[in-house]
């Protein structure tokens, strides 16, 4: 296999981790490009998507799901609130905890981002037959679940 004009040895290209890393890099680049004209980053979309089913009271849960530390998560949520995409209100009975929910503008942007990412994923997975796509998703989901233990 040749990438960027470099012939890569089989000891590299035969590794599953190498293929996963290359596929992830391509998926991230395509996703970033799909979201760019919406003025949205992948992290921002991820936070909006995690709030789509209703309010959350634990900001750190959003950070954990996105793989972010508390400081980065707080900054991300503040940015989304400043942009009018997320509403943060003190939780009744516990003013130190903020209740987070999407604003109508946040929901519209989340929905637009979801459409863009679905289209991007369709292009990424175009070389695979529908059954292969499903099998890939199931296999990757098992790997992720196993890593979370």
C-alpha positions in Angstrom: 0.0 0.0 0.0 1.3 3.5 -0.9 0.1 6.5 1.0 1.4 10.0 0.4 4.0 8.6 -2.0 5.4 6.3 0.7 5.3 2.5 0.3 4.2 1.2 3.6 5.5 -2.2 4.8 3.0 -5.0 5.4 4.1 -5.0 9.1 2.3 -1.6 9.3 -0.7 -2.0 6.9 -1.6 -5.5 8.2 -2.3 -4.1 11.7 -6.0 -3.5 12.5 -5.0 -0.6 14.7 -3.4 1.1 11.6 -6.6 0.6 9.5 -8.7 1.9 12.4 -6.5 5.0 12.8 -6.6 5.8 9.1 -10.3 5.3 8.8 -10.9 7.5 11.9 -8.7 10.2 10.5 -10.7 10.2 7.3 -14.0 10.1 9.1 -13.0 13.0 11.3 -11.7 15.1 8.4 -14.9 14.4 6.4 -17.1 15.2 9.5 -15.2 18.4 10.2 -15.7 19.5 6.6 -19.4 18.6 6.7 -20.0 20.7 9.9 -17.7 23.7 9.0 -20.1 25.8 7.1 -22.6 25.4 9.9 -20.0 27.0 12.2 -20.0 23.9 14.3 -17.1 21.7 15.5 -17.4 18.0 16.1 -17.2 18.6 19.9 -20.0 21.1 19.8 -22.1 18.8 17.7 -21.5 16.0 20.1 -22.6 18.1 23.1 -25.8 19.2 21.2 -26.5 15.6 20.3 -26.2 14.4 23.9 -28.8 17.0 24.9 -31.3 16.2 22.2 -33.4 13.9 24.4 -33.9 16.4 27.1 -32.1 18.4 29.8 -29.1 17.0 31.7 -28.1 18.1 35.1 -24.6 16.7 35.1 -22.3 18.5 32.8 -19.4 16.1 33.6 -21.5 13.3 32.0 -21.4 15.1 28.7 -17.7 15.6 29.1 -17.2 11.9 29.9 -19.2 10.8 26.9 -17.1 13.1 24.7 -13.8 12.2 26.3 -13.2 15.7 27.7 -12.0 16.9 31.1 -14.1 19.1 33.4 -12.4 22.3 32.4 -12.8 21.7 28.7 -16.4 20.6 29.1 -17.2 23.7 31.1 -15.7 25.9 28.5 -17.5 24.1 25.7 -20.9 24.4 27.5 -20.2 28.1 28.2 -19.4 28.7 24.5 -22.6 26.9 23.4 -24.6 29.0 25.9 -23.0 32.2 24.7 -24.0 31.3 21.1 -27.6 30.8 22.3 -27.6 27.0 21.6 -27.8 25.7 25.1 -29.7 27.2 28.1 -28.1 26.7 31.5 -30.2 27.2 34.6 -29.5 26.4 38.2 -31.2 23.2 39.3 -34.0 23.7 41.8 -32.8 22.8 45.2 -29.1 22.8 44.2 -28.0 26.1 42.7 -24.4 24.7 42.2 -25.7 22.3 39.6 -26.7 23.6 36.2 -29.5 22.1 34.2 -28.6 22.1 30.6 -31.0 21.9 27.7 -31.0 22.8 24.0 -32.6 26.0 22.9 -34.7 26.0 19.7 -31.7 27.3 17.8 -29.5 24.6 19.3 -32.0 21.9 18.2 -32.1 23.3 14.6 -28.3 23.3 14.4 -28.1 19.8 15.9 -30.6 18.5 13.4 -28.7 20.2 10.5 -25.4 18.8 11.8 -26.9 15.3 12.1 -28.0 15.4 8.4 -24.6 16.6 7.3 -22.8 13.9 9.3 -25.1 11.1 7.9 -24.3 12.3 4.4 -20.6 12.3 5.2 -20.8 8.8 6.7 -22.6 7.6 3.6 -19.7 8.8 1.5 -17.1 7.3 3.8 -18.9 3.9 3.8 -19.8 3.9 0.1 -17.2 1.2 -0.7 -19.1 -1.2 1.7 -22.2 -3.2 0.9 -25.1 -2.5 3.4 -24.5 -5.9 5.2 -20.8 -5.0 5.5 -21.7 -1.6 7.0 -23.9 -3.2 9.6 -21.3 -5.8 10.4 -18.6 -3.1 10.8 -20.8 -1.1 13.1 -21.7 -4.1 15.3 -18.0 -5.1 15.5 -16.8 -1.6 16.4 -19.6 -1.3 19.0 -18.4 -4.5 20.6 -14.8 -3.2 20.7 -16.0 0.1 22.3 -18.1 -1.7 24.9 -15.2 -4.0 25.7 -12.8 -1.0 26.2 -15.3 0.7 28.5 -15.1 -2.2 31.1 
